[in-house]
Amino acid sequence: MDGQRADARRNYRRILAVAEAEVAQHGAEASLEQIARVAGVGSATVRRHFPTRRALLEAVFQERVEGLCEHAHQLGTAEDGRTALLEWLHALVRYAVSTRGFADTLSYEPPAEEHSAHSCGDRIEAAGTPLLQRAVRDEAVAPHVTFHDLLTLAVGIALATEHHKDPGTQADRLFRLAVDGLSPEQGVTGRRKIAGGRGPGG
């Protein structure tokens, strides 16, 4: 029994390592059959560890999502709520742009029976919502802005720029253009903007 569990753990790690490489190359539509072949296991073994494509993608992106959530937690103690929110949102955009398949995973809404409070999107929402709420309380972000708006913005920028020659630069430009839309109506001169070439709030 212990040997079977050890084999299962090895298979899991091998499948996940191959899946990370395949998703990096082919995005969210990476072939599960190809993942099984490269990992040297049967398709049934892949399905046993990852019953759905979404479950596999969630596992592939788990470590980075944890990093984004931890970053949000650290920014919760920052002096300026708006700067903290924009810094974190910019980090989310940059990761979505640089990692194939991640934006697709965030934009996918599973059927109700597959919904999990531990999904990438839900965990990111739980981490980022306090930053948005604080910025709204500080009257630094318009009160009608929702976290879903921010997530849609990040996903939209990533998907819109993924085929550009320099997607990171284009995504940064679009992000800077969008920032004014997060601000209350107080005139251009009263808005704090992202300086060209620097991070949010810089």
C-alpha positions as CSV (number, residue, x, y, z in Angstrom):
1,M,0.0,0.0,0.0
2,D,2.8,2.4,0.9
3,G,4.5,1.5,-2.4
4,Q,1.3,2.3,-4.3
5,R,1.0,5.6,-2.6
6,A,4.6,6.4,-3.4
7,D,4.0,5.5,-7.1
8,A,0.9,7.7,-7.1
9,R,2.8,10.7,-5.7
10,R,5.6,10.2,-8.3
11,N,3.0,10.0,-11.1
12,Y,1.3,13.1,-9.8
13,R,4.6,15.1,-9.8
14,R,5.6,13.8,-13.2
15,I,2.2,14.6,-14.8
16,L,2.2,18.1,-13.2
17,A,5.8,18.8,-14.4
18,V,4.9,17.8,-18.0
19,A,1.6,19.7,-17.8
20,E,3.4,22.9,-16.8
21,A,5.7,22.6,-19.8
22,E,2.8,21.8,-22.2
23,V,0.6,24.6,-20.9
24,A,3.5,27.0,-21.2
25,Q,3.9,26.1,-24.9
26,H,0.3,25.5,-25.9
27,G,-1.8,27.4,-23.4
28,A,-5.0,26.2,-21.7
29,E,-5.9,23.9,-24.7
30,A,-2.8,21.7,-24.2
31,S,-3.5,18.1,-25.1
32,L,-4.2,15.9,-22.2
33,E,-3.3,12.9,-24.3
34,Q,0.1,14.4,-25.1
35,I,0.7,15.1,-21.4
36,A,0.0,11.5,-20.6
37,R,2.4,10.3,-23.4
38,V,5.3,12.5,-22.3
39,A,4.7,11.7,-18.7
40,G,4.8,8.0,-19.5
41,V,1.4,7.2,-18.0
42,G,-2.0,6.3,-19.4
43,S,-4.8,8.8,-20.0
44,A,-6.7,7.1,-17.2
45,T,-3.9,7.9,-14.7
46,V,-4.0,11.6,-15.7
47,R,-7.8,11.6,-15.2
48,R,-7.5,9.9,-11.9
49,H,-5.3,12.7,-10.6
50,F,-7.0,15.5,-12.5
51,P,-10.6,14.6,-13.3
52,T,-11.1,17.7,-15.4
53,R,-9.0,20.0,-17.6
54,R,-9.7,22.8,-15.2
55,A,-8.4,20.7,-12.2
56,L,-5.2,20.2,-14.1
57,L,-4.9,24.0,-14.9
58,E,-5.6,24.9,-11.3
59,A,-2.8,22.7,-10.2
60,V,-0.4,24.1,-12.8
61,F,-1.0,27.7,-11.6
62,Q,-1.3,26.9,-7.9
63,E,2.1,28.1,-6.8
64,R,1.9,31.4,-8.6
65,V,-1.6,32.1,-7.4
66,E,-0.4,31.5,-3.8
67,G,2.4,34.1,-4.5
68,L,-0.2,36.6,-5.8
69,C,-2.3,36.1,-2.7
70,E,0.6,36.5,-0.4
71,H,1.6,39.7,-2.2
72,A,-1.9,41.0,-1.7
73,H,-1.7,40.2,2.0
74,Q,1.6,42.1,2.3
75,L,0.2,45.1,0.5
76,G,-2.7,45.2,3.0
77,T,-0.5,47.1,5.4
78,A,0.8,49.7,2.8
79,E,0.2,53.3,3.6
80,D,-1.6,54.2,0.4
81,G,-4.6,52.0,-0.5
82,R,-4.8,53.0,-4.1
83,T,-1.1,52.5,-4.7
84,A,-1.3,49.1,-3.0
85,L,-4.3,48.0,-5.2
86,L,-2.7,49.2,-8.4
87,E,0.6,47.5,-7.6
88,W,-1.1,44.2,-7.0
89,L,-3.4,44.5,-10.0
90,H,-0.4,45.3,-12.2
91,A,1.4,42.2,-10.9
92,L,-1.7,40.1,-11.8
93,V,-1.7,41.6,-15.3
94,R,2.0,40.9,-15.8
95,Y,1.6,37.3,-14.8
96,A,-1.4,36.8,-16.9
97,V,0.4,38.2,-19.9
98,S,3.6,36.2,-19.3
99,T,1.9,32.9,-18.6
100,R,0.0,31.2,-21.4
101,G,-3.3,29.7,-20.3
102,F,-3.6,31.6,-17.1
103,A,-6.0,34.3,-18.4
104,D,-8.1,31.6,-20.0
105,T,-8.3,29.8,-16.7
106,L,-9.5,33.0,-14.9
107,S,-12.1,33.8,-17.5
108,Y,-13.6,30.3,-17.5
109,E,-16.7,29.9,-15.4
110,P,-17.3,26.2,-14.6
111,P,-20.8,24.6,-14.2
112,A,-22.2,25.0,-10.7
113,E,-21.4,21.4,-9.8
114,E,-17.7,21.9,-10.6
115,H,-17.5,25.2,-8.7
116,S,-14.9,25.3,-5.9
117,A,-14.1,28.0,-3.4
118,H,-10.4,27.0,-3.9
119,S,-10.3,27.8,-7.6
120,C,-7.7,30.2,-8.9
121,G,-10.3,32.9,-9.6
122,D,-12.0,32.7,-6.2
123,R,-8.7,32.7,-4.3
124,I,-7.5,35.7,-6.2
125,E,-10.8,37.5,-5.6
126,A,-10.6,36.7,-1.8
127,A,-7.0,38.1,-1.7
128,G,-7.6,41.2,-3.8
129,T,-11.1,42.3,-2.6
130,P,-9.8,43.8,0.7
131,L,-7.4,46.0,-1.3
132,L,-10.2,47.2,-3.5
133,Q,-12.5,47.8,-0.5
134,R,-9.8,49.9,1.2
135,A,-9.2,52.0,-1.9
136,V,-12.9,52.6,-2.2
137,R,-13.1,53.6,1.5
138,D,-10.2,56.0,1.0
139,E,-12.2,57.5,-1.9
140,A,-9.2,56.7,-4.2
141,V,-11.2,54.4,-6.4
142,A,-14.7,55.0,-7.7
143,P,-17.3,53.1,-5.5
144,H,-19.0,51.4,-8.5
145,V,-15.8,49.5,-9.4
146,T,-16.1,45.8,-8.5
147,F,-13.5,43.1,-8.2
148,H,-15.0,41.4,-11.2
149,D,-14.4,44.6,-13.1
150,L,-10.7,44.4,-12.2
151,L,-10.4,40.7,-13.0
152,T,-12.1,41.3,-16.4
153,L,-9.7,44.1,-17.0
154,A,-6.6,42.0,-16.2
155,V,-7.9,39.0,-18.3
156,G,-8.9,41.3,-21.2
157,I,-5.5,43.0,-21.4
158,A,-3.7,39.6,-21.3
159,L,-5.9,38.1,-24.0
160,A,-5.7,41.2,-26.2
161,T,-1.9,41.4,-26.1
162,E,-0.9,37.8,-26.2
163,H,-0.1,37.8,-29.9
164,H,1.8,41.2,-29.9
165,K,5.5,41.2,-30.7
166,D,6.1,42.7,-27.2
167,P,3.0,41.7,-25.2
168,G,4.5,42.9,-21.9
169,T,5.1,46.5,-23.1
170,Q,1.7,46.7,-24.8
171,A,0.0,45.3,-21.7
172,D,1.7,47.9,-19.5
173,R,0.5,50.7,-21.9
174,L,-3.1,49.4,-21.8
175,F,-2.9,49.1,-18.0
176,R,-1.8,52.7,-17.7
177,L,-4.6,53.9,-19.9
178,A,-7.1,52.0,-17.9
179,V,-6.0,53.4,-14.5
180,D,-7.8,56.7,-15.0
181,G,-11.0,54.7,-15.3
182,L,-10.6,53.4,-11.7
183,S,-10.4,56.9,-10.3
184,P,-13.3,59.0,-8.9
185,E,-14.3,62.0,-11.1
186,Q,-12.0,64.7,-9.9
187,G,-10.3,66.0,-13.0
188,V,-7.1,65.0,-14.7
189,T,-4.9,67.2,-12.5
190,G,-6.2,65.6,-9.3
191,R,-5.5,62.1,-10.3
192,R,-2.4,60.2,-9.3
193,K,-1.2,58.3,-12.3
194,I,1.3,55.6,-13.1
195,A,4.5,57.2,-14.3
196,G,5.8,56.0,-17.6
197,G,8.1,53.0,-17.1
198,R,7.4,52.6,-13.4
199,G,5.1,50.4,-11.5
200,P,1.6,51.3,-10.2
201,G,1.7,54.2,-7.8
202,G,5.4,54.8,-8.6
